[in-house]
Amino acid sequence: MGKALIIGAGGVGSVVAHKCVQNPDVFEEICIASRTKSKCDALKQKLDGGRTKIQTAQVDADNTQEVIDLINAFKPDIVINVALPYQDLTIMDACLATKTDYLDTANYEPPDNPKFEYKWQWAYKERFEEAGITAILGCGFDPGVTGVFTAYAQKHYFDEIHYIDILDANAGDHGYPFATNFNPEINIREITAKGSYWENGKWIETEPLEIKKTYNFPEIGEMDIYLIHHEEIESLAKNIKGVKRIRFWMTFSEKYLTHLRVLQNVGMTSIEPIEFQGMKIQPLQFLKAVLPDPATLGPRTKGKTNIGCIFQGVKDGKPRTYYVYNVCDHQECYREVGSQAVSYTAGVPAMIGAMMVLTGKWKKPGVFNVEEFDPDPFMDALNRYGLPWKESFSPELID
Ligand SMILES: NC(=O)c1ccc[n+]([C@@H]2O[C@H](COP(=O)([O-])OP(=O)(O)OC[C@H]3O[C@@H](n4cnc5c(N)ncnc54)[C@H](OP(=O)(O)O)[C@@H]3O)[C@@H](O)[C@H]2O)c1
């Protein structure tokens, strides 16, 4: 049916490639391209032998012309961007220049300013409309499936959703004293930033990790949850009419936070370049080089993740509560694709989103967040491709 260019061969890129190859009717050909070509070649070697034809390429996606040249050479129907958020705009520019559909899993943030927001990418809307191509933003798990869950709740269970709590729990243990489950630089920038939530039409800002509660997660048990800023709050506030409050909660263990506090206190999480032995280095990038590569955590990580959304609102004049979530087992993911659940839960939805575009179910000109499409075919595909979801109409609520 189609050809996909996958840019990025890290934890998430590896899962996307595995899942495309499991779905050869849709992904007849893929090209895995990244800055370090050897990682792409290693993936090809592992995945070759099925019906999906696989190519690899070296590309610096910070350079729009290099991406344009690669697109012109491979002629994909869609570019799946699972490099880093810093490359979103250069890759979108290349898609515009070549009239190619686009999908990513994380919104753009400038490398020198750890503030991610959609304004840069939403600004492409008219140009994508004029070019007649589709861009799907934030199609991992969160953002991604959380937006699909919201569209599904809105379509089937609510006249109006008033409160949304998004809960991201990871009860996995990799056995290291400190490691991040996805790109450490992106992960630490996210957690050390101020928190915020949306209430009554405006942002309420909190100090980093200021608001802490506990939640008893199905299949995982009780964990500490912290309110943090997260990108889907911004798009859901725009797209879900009548919503009064949206909050995002993530679990962190005391051990993780203690390490993080020390690293912050000694300046290792700073993005301000410092002089070191005659060169400028960014402490956070140096820390990334020292920490375990998230792509290597797969064999060591045991336990489960649980990510989902709790909705409160009204249906037919009566109050209603609805919780929809996925539980994912780190070891099962590793057995299937050689990655832990954090990469798996982000990579599977990226493949499904690309499949929605290639099969014409989610194809219209412009720049969209996932909650703007029909959630039903995506929800079916989650069940088929490894992320089955469960629902409850009387969940524990977060006060
Ligand atoms: N929505 C979600 O649920 C979700 C969850 C997790 C992650 N994510 C997002 O997924 C993306 C990938 O995360 P990850 O954990 O897979 O990160 P990762 O393991 O660090 O992999 C990033 C990949 O991008 C490549 N890359 C970086 N800069 C590049 C450039 N200029 N040109 C070409 N390739 C480049 C890297 O190449 P090298 O090997 O040369 O460094 C690497 O292959 C991130 O944007 C992350 O925020 C989304």
The ligand as an SDF file (V2000), in Angstrom:
LIG
                    3D

 48 52  0  0  0  0  0  0  0  0999 V2000
    4.5570   10.8430   22.6850 N   0  0  0  0  0  0  0  0  0  0  0  0
    5.1520    9.9140   23.4030 C   0  0  0  0  0  0  0  0  0  0  0  0
    4.4920    9.1230   24.0690 O   0  0  0  0  0  0  0  0  0  0  0  0
    6.6400    9.7950   23.4370 C   0  0  0  0  0  0  0  0  0  0  0  0
    7.2360    8.9390   24.3740 C   0  0  0  0  0  0  0  0  0  0  0  0
    8.6250    8.7800   24.3460 C   0  0  0  0  0  0  0  0  0  0  0  0
    9.3720    9.4980   23.4320 C   0  0  0  0  0  0  0  0  0  0  0  0
    8.7670   10.3490   22.5610 N   0  0  0  0  0  0  0  0  0  0  0  0
    9.5540   11.1200   21.5750 C   0  0  0  0  0  0  0  0  0  0  0  0
   10.1110   10.2220   20.6370 O   0  0  0  0  0  0  0  0  0  0  0  0
   11.2880   10.7900   20.1040 C   0  0  0  0  0  0  0  0  0  0  0  0
   12.3960    9.7500   20.1080 C   0  0  0  0  0  0  0  0  0  0  0  0
   12.6630    9.3530   21.4450 O   0  0  0  0  0  0  0  0  0  0  0  0
   13.7190    8.1890   21.7510 P   0  0  0  0  0  0  0  0  0  0  0  0
   13.5400    7.7980   23.1550 O   0  0  0  0  0  0  0  0  0  0  0  0
   13.6530    7.1710   20.6780 O   0  0  0  0  0  0  0  0  0  0  0  0
   15.0900    9.0180   21.6340 O   0  0  0  0  0  0  0  0  0  0  0  0
   16.5430    8.4350   21.3100 P   0  0  0  0  0  0  0  0  0  0  0  0
   16.6440    7.0180   21.7630 O   0  0  0  0  0  0  0  0  0  0  0  0
   17.5080    9.4550   21.8200 O   0  0  0  0  0  0  0  0  0  0  0  0
   16.5890    8.4170   19.7000 O   0  0  0  0  0  0  0  0  0  0  0  0
   16.6080    9.5870   18.9350 C   0  0  0  0  0  0  0  0  0  0  0  0
   17.0420    9.2250   17.5400 C   0  0  0  0  0  0  0  0  0  0  0  0
   17.0140   10.4080   16.7410 O   0  0  0  0  0  0  0  0  0  0  0  0
   18.2650   10.5390   16.0850 C   0  0  0  0  0  0  0  0  0  0  0  0
   18.5990   11.9320   15.8500 N   0  0  0  0  0  0  0  0  0  0  0  0
   18.8510   12.9050   16.7570 C   0  0  0  0  0  0  0  0  0  0  0  0
   19.1670   14.0560   16.1470 N   0  0  0  0  0  0  0  0  0  0  0  0
   19.1140   13.7930   14.8050 C   0  0  0  0  0  0  0  0  0  0  0  0
   19.3480   14.5700   13.6550 C   0  0  0  0  0  0  0  0  0  0  0  0
   19.7100   15.8570   13.7190 N   0  0  0  0  0  0  0  0  0  0  0  0
   19.2110   13.9740   12.4550 N   0  0  0  0  0  0  0  0  0  0  0  0
   18.8740   12.6720   12.3350 C   0  0  0  0  0  0  0  0  0  0  0  0
   18.6390   11.8820   13.3990 N   0  0  0  0  0  0  0  0  0  0  0  0
   18.7570   12.4440   14.6180 C   0  0  0  0  0  0  0  0  0  0  0  0
   19.2590    9.8990   17.0190 C   0  0  0  0  0  0  0  0  0  0  0  0
   20.4360    9.6160   16.3160 O   0  0  0  0  0  0  0  0  0  0  0  0
   21.8300    9.3040   17.0700 P   0  0  0  0  0  0  0  0  0  0  0  0
   21.7710    7.8480   17.3440 O   0  0  0  0  0  0  0  0  0  0  0  0
   22.8810    9.6810   16.1040 O   0  0  0  0  0  0  0  0  0  0  0  0
   21.8510   10.1440   18.3150 O   0  0  0  0  0  0  0  0  0  0  0  0
   18.4690    8.6760   17.4730 C   0  0  0  0  0  0  0  0  0  0  0  0
   18.4990    7.6500   16.5080 O   0  0  0  0  0  0  0  0  0  0  0  0
   11.5900   12.0410   20.9480 C   0  0  0  0  0  0  0  0  0  0  0  0
   11.1490   13.1740   20.2520 O   0  0  0  0  0  0  0  0  0  0  0  0
   10.7480   11.8340   22.1750 C   0  0  0  0  0  0  0  0  0  0  0  0
   10.3750   13.0590   22.7670 O   0  0  0  0  0  0  0  0  0  0  0  0
    7.4200   10.4930   22.5330 C   0  0  0  0  0  0  0  0  0  0  0  0
  1  2  1  0
  2  3  2  0
  2  4  1  0
  4  5  1  0
  4 48  2  0
  5  6  2  0
  6  7  1  0
  7  8  2  0
  8  9  1  0
  8 48  1  0
  9 10  1  0
  9 46  1  0
 10 11  1  0
 11 12  1  0
 11 44  1  0
 12 13  1  0
 13 14  1  0
 14 15  2  0
 14 16  1  0
 14 17  1  0
 17 18  1  0
 18 19  2  0
 18 20  1  0
 18 21  1  0
 21 22  1  0
 22 23  1  0
 23 24  1  0
 23 42  1  0
 24 25  1  0
 25 26  1  0
 25 36  1  0
 26 27  1  0
 26 35  1  0
 27 28  2  0
 28 29  1  0
 29 30  1  0
 29 35  2  0
 30 31  1  0
 30 32  2  0
 32 33  1  0
 33 34  2  0
 34 35  1  0
 36 37  1  0
 36 42  1  0
 37 38  1  0
 38 39  2  0
 38 40  1  0
 38 41  1  0
 42 43  1  0
 44 45  1  0
 44 46  1  0
 46 47  1  0
M  CHG  2   8   1  16  -1
M  END
$$$$
